[in-house]
């Protein structure tokens, strides 16, 4: 799957699943979940759960803290989908 398609799905999850305002999501290229979107830890966990379900993967607890912005999630998913 292309990175742009992954990013589009994550943005959709942010807007429709986690209920982040669309105007905030479209604000910058690489959104930081806490700094730019003012998400708390529960919102981030909700996002991760929705991402796991959407992409049919499991994110290990120790990997979650590395996923602090949109690009890190996109890169993580892109690499995860490419791994056998």
N, C-alpha and C positions, 0 to 999 in steps of 0.2 A: 504494500500500500504506500502511496506517495505521502511525503510529509505534509503537503498542503491539504490533502484529504483528511489526514489525521488531525491536523490543526482545526479544520472546519468542524469536525466531530466534537473536539474538545470545547470549542467556542459554543457550539450548540448545547453541550452538557452544562457549561457555565451559565448560559442564559436560561435555558428551559428546565434544567434539572436542579441546579444549585441556586437559581434565581438571582444571579448577578445582573445588574442593569446593563442592557445592551450598550448604552452610551459609554459606560466604563470599559467594557470589553473591547470596543473599537477604538479606544483612546490611544494605544500605542502598539508597537509591533511585538515586543516581548513583555508581557504583563507579569509582574510579580504578584503572587496571590495575596500576600499580606500587605505589602506597601501600596500597590496600585488598586487592588480590588477590595482591600480592607476585610479580607476573609479571616475568620478565626480558625482555630484548630479543628473544630467540629465541621465547619464548612469544607475544609480541605479534606478531611476524612470522607465526607459525603461525596466530594468530587472523585476521590480515589476509588471508592466503592462503585460509583457509576461508571468510571473508566474501566474497572475490572470487568464489570458486567457487559459493557458495550463491546470491549475488545476480547472478551473471553480469555482473560489472563489473571494471574495472581501477582500482586505487588507485595514483596516481602516488607515486613515492618522496618527493617534497617534501610530499605531503599526509599521509603516515603519521605524522609527528611531531605533527601537530595532533590525532590520534585517540588521546588519552590516557585517555579515560574512556568509560563506556558511553553517556552522552548524546551525546557528540561523534560517536560512531560511528553512533548512531541518526539524528541530525540529518543527518550526511553522506549516509547511504544514502537517507534520505527525500528530500533535495534532489536527489541524483543520479538517483533514479528518476523525479523529476518533470521533470528537464531533458530536452529533446528530443534 
